[in-house]
Amino acid sequence: MTEVYRSGQLYGTGLPARMTPREARTRAFDPRRRGVDNEQVRAFQAEVADELTDLHRQIHRLTVENERLKRALRDWQAMHARECRPPNQGHW
């Protein structure tokens, strides 16, 4: 099984939770004495959220396509196995 890391933590099973576009858009940051431009932060968050949205769509599309291909391969293998089976020679 593949081991996955996120934030330095090892996940022994499964995949870590993905950040959602909403989480990227709404993330709040603690104010600092010499803070950053809030508008720049929000613009960056929107850009990251848009990219996450696109990536989530791509992952979904590829997952669906992968399942379709696996089904098609299983069907082909089953059909090919029946065609390649030797005829029954009357043994038991």
VOBA-1610 file (N, C-alpha, C; in pm, whole numbers, padded with zeros to 5 digits, always signed):
BEGIN
Met+00084-00117+00000Met+00000+00000+00000Met+00089+00124+00000Thr+00046+00227-00068Thr+00121+00350-00075Thr+00102+00429+00054Glu+00212+00482+00103Glu+00204+00568+00220Glu+00202+00712+00173Val+00113+00791+00230Val+00092+00928+00186Val+00129+01022+00300Tyr+00196+01130+00266Tyr+00234+01229+00365Tyr+00157+01358+00340Arg+00117+01424+00447Arg+00060+01558+00438Arg+00094+01630+00567Ser+00149+01746+00553Ser+00191+01826+00669Ser+00285+01747+00759Gly+00371+01665+00698Gly+00469+01591+00774Gly+00414+01468+00845Gln+00285+01442+00832Gln+00224+01328+00901Gln+00206+01213+00803Leu+00236+01093+00849Leu+00221+00973+00768Leu+00080+00920+00780Tyr+00018+00892+00666Tyr-00112+00827+00663Tyr-00088+00685+00616Gly-00110+00587+00702Gly-00085+00448+00667Gly-00187+00391+00571Thr-00308+00442+00575Thr-00412+00389+00487Thr-00487+00505+00425Gly-00530+00485+00303Gly-00614+00584+00237Gly-00538+00710+00199Leu-00613+00806+00155Leu-00556+00933+00114Leu-00596+01042+00213Pro-00511+01144+00227Pro-00549+01254+00316Pro-00665+01332+00255Ala-00737+01400+00339Ala-00849+01481+00291Ala-00795+01592+00201Arg-00867+01619+00094Arg-00828+01727+00003Arg-00884+01859+00054Met-00809+01965+00031Met-00859+02097+00063Met-00966+02132-00039Thr-01074+02187+00009Thr-01181+02225-00082Thr-01161+02369-00127Pro-01218+02404-00242Pro-01211+02543-00285Pro-01270+02639-00181Arg-01377+02596-00116Arg-01439+02683-00014Arg-01342+02709+00101Glu-01269+02604+00142Glu-01171+02623+00250Glu-01063+02723+00210Ala-01020+02716+00084Ala-00918+02810+00037Ala-00972+02953+00034Arg-01097+02968-00009Arg-01157+03102-00020Arg-01183+03166+00117Thr-01217+03087+00216Thr-01262+03142+00344Thr-01157+03135+00455Arg-01039+03085+00424Arg-00934+03073+00526Arg-00902+03210+00585Ala-00901+03220+00715Ala-00868+03346+00783Ala-00727+03336+00840Phe-00660+03447+00844Phe-00523+03453+00894Phe-00519+03548+01013Asp-00433+03514+01109Asp-00418+03600+01226Asp-00350+03731+01186Pro-00400+03842+01239Pro-00335+03970+01207Pro-00198+03978+01273Arg-00110+04046+01207Arg+00025+04068+01260Arg+00053+04218+01262Arg+00154+04253+01333Arg+00190+04394+01345Arg+00216+04456+01208Arg+00291+04387+01126Arg+00320+04434+00990Arg+00247+04344+00892Gly+00119+04342+00900Gly+00035+04251+00823Gly+00055+04261+00673Val-00025+04186+00602Val-00019+04183+00457Val-00144+04251+00402Asp-00141+04280+00274Asp-00256+04342+00207Asp-00368+04239+00196Asn-00478+04264+00266Asn-00589+04170+00266Asn-00643+04144+00126Glu-00647+04244+00042Glu-00697+04225-00094Glu-00607+04131-00173Gln-00476+04141-00154Gln-00384+04049-00222Gln-00404+03907-00171Val-00423+03892-00043Val-00446+03759+00015Val-00574+03701-00043Arg-00682+03778-00044Arg-00810+03730-00097Arg-00800+03696-00246Ala-00727+03778-00323Ala-00710+03748-00466Ala-00633+03618-00484Phe-00530+03597-00401Phe-00453+03473-00409Phe-00541+03355-00369Gln-00619+03369-00264Gln-00708+03262-00222Gln-00808+03227-00332Ala-00861+03327-00400Ala-00955+03301-00509Ala-00887+03225-00622Glu-00762+03262-00652Glu-00687+03192-00758Glu-00662+03046-00720Val-00623+03024-00596Val-00599+02887-00548Val-00730+02807-00549Ala-00837+02868-00504Ala-00967+02800-00501Ala-01012+02764-00642Asp-00991+02853-00738Asp-01029+02823-00877Asp-00948+02705-00930Glu-00819+02702-00898Glu-00736+02590-00942Glu-00779+02460-00875Leu-00812+02466-00747Leu-00861+02347-00677Leu-00991+02297-00739Thr-01080+02389-00774Thr-01205+02350-00840Thr-01176+02274-00967Asp-01084+02327-01049Asp-01048+02262-01174Asp-00986+02125-01149Leu-00898+02116-01052Leu-00833+01988-01022Leu-00933+01884-00971His-01027+01926-00888His-01129+01833-00838His-01214+01782-00955Arg-01247+01869-01049Arg-01323+01825-01167Arg-01243+01725-01249Gln-01115+01754-01268Gln-01030+01662-01346Gln-01019+01527-01277Ile-01000+01528-01146Ile-00990+01402-01070Ile-01118+01322-01086His-01233+01389-01074His-01362+01320-01088His-01374+01261-01229Arg-01344+01341-01331Arg-01355+01294-01469Arg-01262+01176-01494Leu-01139+01182-01443Leu-01044+01074-01463Leu-01084+00949-01384Thr-01142+00966-01267Thr-01188+00851-01189Thr-01301+00779-01262Val-01395+00856-01317Val-01505+00796-01393Val-01449+00723-01515Glu-01357+00786-01587Glu-01299+00724-01706Glu-01220+00598-01669Asn-01149+00602-01559Asn-01073+00486-01514Asn-01166+00369-01484Glu-01277+00395-01416Glu-01374+00289-01387Glu-01433+00233-01516Arg-01464+00319-01612Arg-01518+00274-01740Arg-01419+00183-01811Leu-01291+00222-01811Leu-01189+00141-01877Leu-01168+00007-01806Lys-01173+00007-01673Lys-01158-00119-01600Lys-01273-00214-01631Arg-01396-00160-01637Arg-01510-00245-01672Arg-01496-00301-01813Ala-01454-00216-01907Ala-01438-00260-02046Ala-01330-00369-02054Leu-01221-00353-01981Leu-01115-00454-01981Leu-01164-00585-01922Arg-01237-00578-01809Arg-01291-00701-01749Arg-01385-00772-01845Asp-01471-00695-01912Asp-01563-00755-02009Asp-01487-00821-02123Trp-01385-00752-02174Trp-01305-00808-02284Trp-01233-00935-02239Gln-01176-00932-02119Gln-01105-01050-02068Gln-01199-01168-02052Ala-01319-01144-02001Ala-01416-01253-01985Ala-01455-01310-02120Met-01480-01224-02219Met-01517-01269-02353Met-01400-01347-02417His-01281-01295-02403His-01163-01360-02462His-01137-01495-02395Ala-01158-01504-02264Ala-01136-01630-02192Ala-01234-01737-02241Arg-01359-01699-02266Arg-01457-01796-02318Arg-01418-01843-02458Glu-01369-01754-02541Glu-01332-01789-02678Glu-01208-01878-02683Cys-01119-01863-02587Cys-00993-01937-02588Cys-01001-02069-02514Arg-01112-02097-02447Arg-01127-02221-02373Arg-01133-02338-02472Pro-01055-02445-02447Pro-01060-02560-02536Pro-01196-02629-02526Pro-01242-02689-02634Pro-01371-02758-02630Pro-01367-02875-02533Asn-01481-02909-02476Asn-01492-03020-02382Asn-01467-03150-02458Gln-01370-03228-02410Gln-01329-03351-02478Gln-01398-03475-02418Gly-01500-03454-02339Gly-01573-03567-02281Gly-01511-03620-02154His-01417-03548-02098His-01360-03592-01970His-01457-03558-01860Trp-01477-03650-01776Trp-01566-03644-01662Trp-01659-03534-01678
//
